[in-house]
Amino acid sequence: MAIKPGNLGSKVDPLPIPTAFANSMAAAIEAELNALLIADGLPALDIDNTPESRDRRRLFAAIARGVVRHLHDNLDAIKVQRLDASQVSPTMTVEGL
């Protein structure tokens, strides 16, 4: 399974969530923002492919892509230790960076 940071897809994509954005880290960020807004009694985000939604998603995709790129470029800083105390070298497969 690859980590999918997310991308915007086409401006004319008829889907409310473009395929390049769906099931990505950026989409998860958008969903969490929506949940926090609703929890505070604020209006939910419009889930569509309007210019306003694309502007918001551009920010989320940039954040997700930056986080994934940083983790990918610094894998040696991540140490994974198993319960038996042996060390594992992490690997990362990234979709669409």
N, C-alpha and C positions, 0 to 999 in steps of 0.2 A: 504494500500500500504506500502510495506517495503522499507527501504533504502537499496540499493544494492551497497556496496563499490566496489566489483569486485574481480575477481580471475583470474588465468591464464588459467585454463582448461588444456586439454591434449596437449602434444607436437605434437601428430599426428592428432590433430583435422583438418579435411580437410577444414573447414570454415576459411575465412580470419580473422574473429573475433570470437573466441571461445564463446560458449554460456555463460560460467562463467564470461566472460568479457563484453559481449554485454549488452547495456542498463544499465550500471553501472556508478557510480561516476568516476571510473578510465577511462572508455571509454569517458566520457564527458571531462575529463582532456586531454586525447589524442586528441580529436576533437578540443579543444581550442588551443592546441599547434600547431596543423596542420593549423588552421585558422590564427594564428599569423605568422607562417612561410610564408604562402602564401601571407599575407598582406605585408610582408617585401620583397616580390619578391624572396623568398628562395624556394628550392624544397620542395614539399609536402612529408609527411611521406609515406612510403610504408605500406599499410594496408594489412597485411598478417600474417602468423603464423610462420615466420622464427625465428631462434634463436635471431637475432638482434631485431626484433619486440617484442619478448618475454622478452628480457632484458629491453627494454624501458617500456613495460607494467608492468613488475615486480615492477619498481619504482613507476609508477602511482598507481598500486594496493596497494602498501605499504603506500603511502601517503593517499589515500582514506580510507584505513582500519584504519590507525592511527587517522585520523580526526574523523571518525565515532565512533571508540572505545572511544576516548577522550570525544566526545559529549555525548555518551551513559553513560559513567562513571561519568559524571558531570552534569546530567540533573538538579540538584538542583541549578546550577549556571545560568540556563536559565529561565528568567521570561517573560511570555507572558501576555500582557495586552490587553484586548478587548476594543473596542471603548467606551463601557459603564463603563470602568475603573475597571471591575472585573478581578481578576487574574485567570489564567488557569495553571494547572500543566501540563507541557509537557510530552508526552510519546513518545517512539521511538521503532519501530519494525525494526530489522536489519536482512537482509538476508545474510547468509553465513559467519558470523564472528565466 
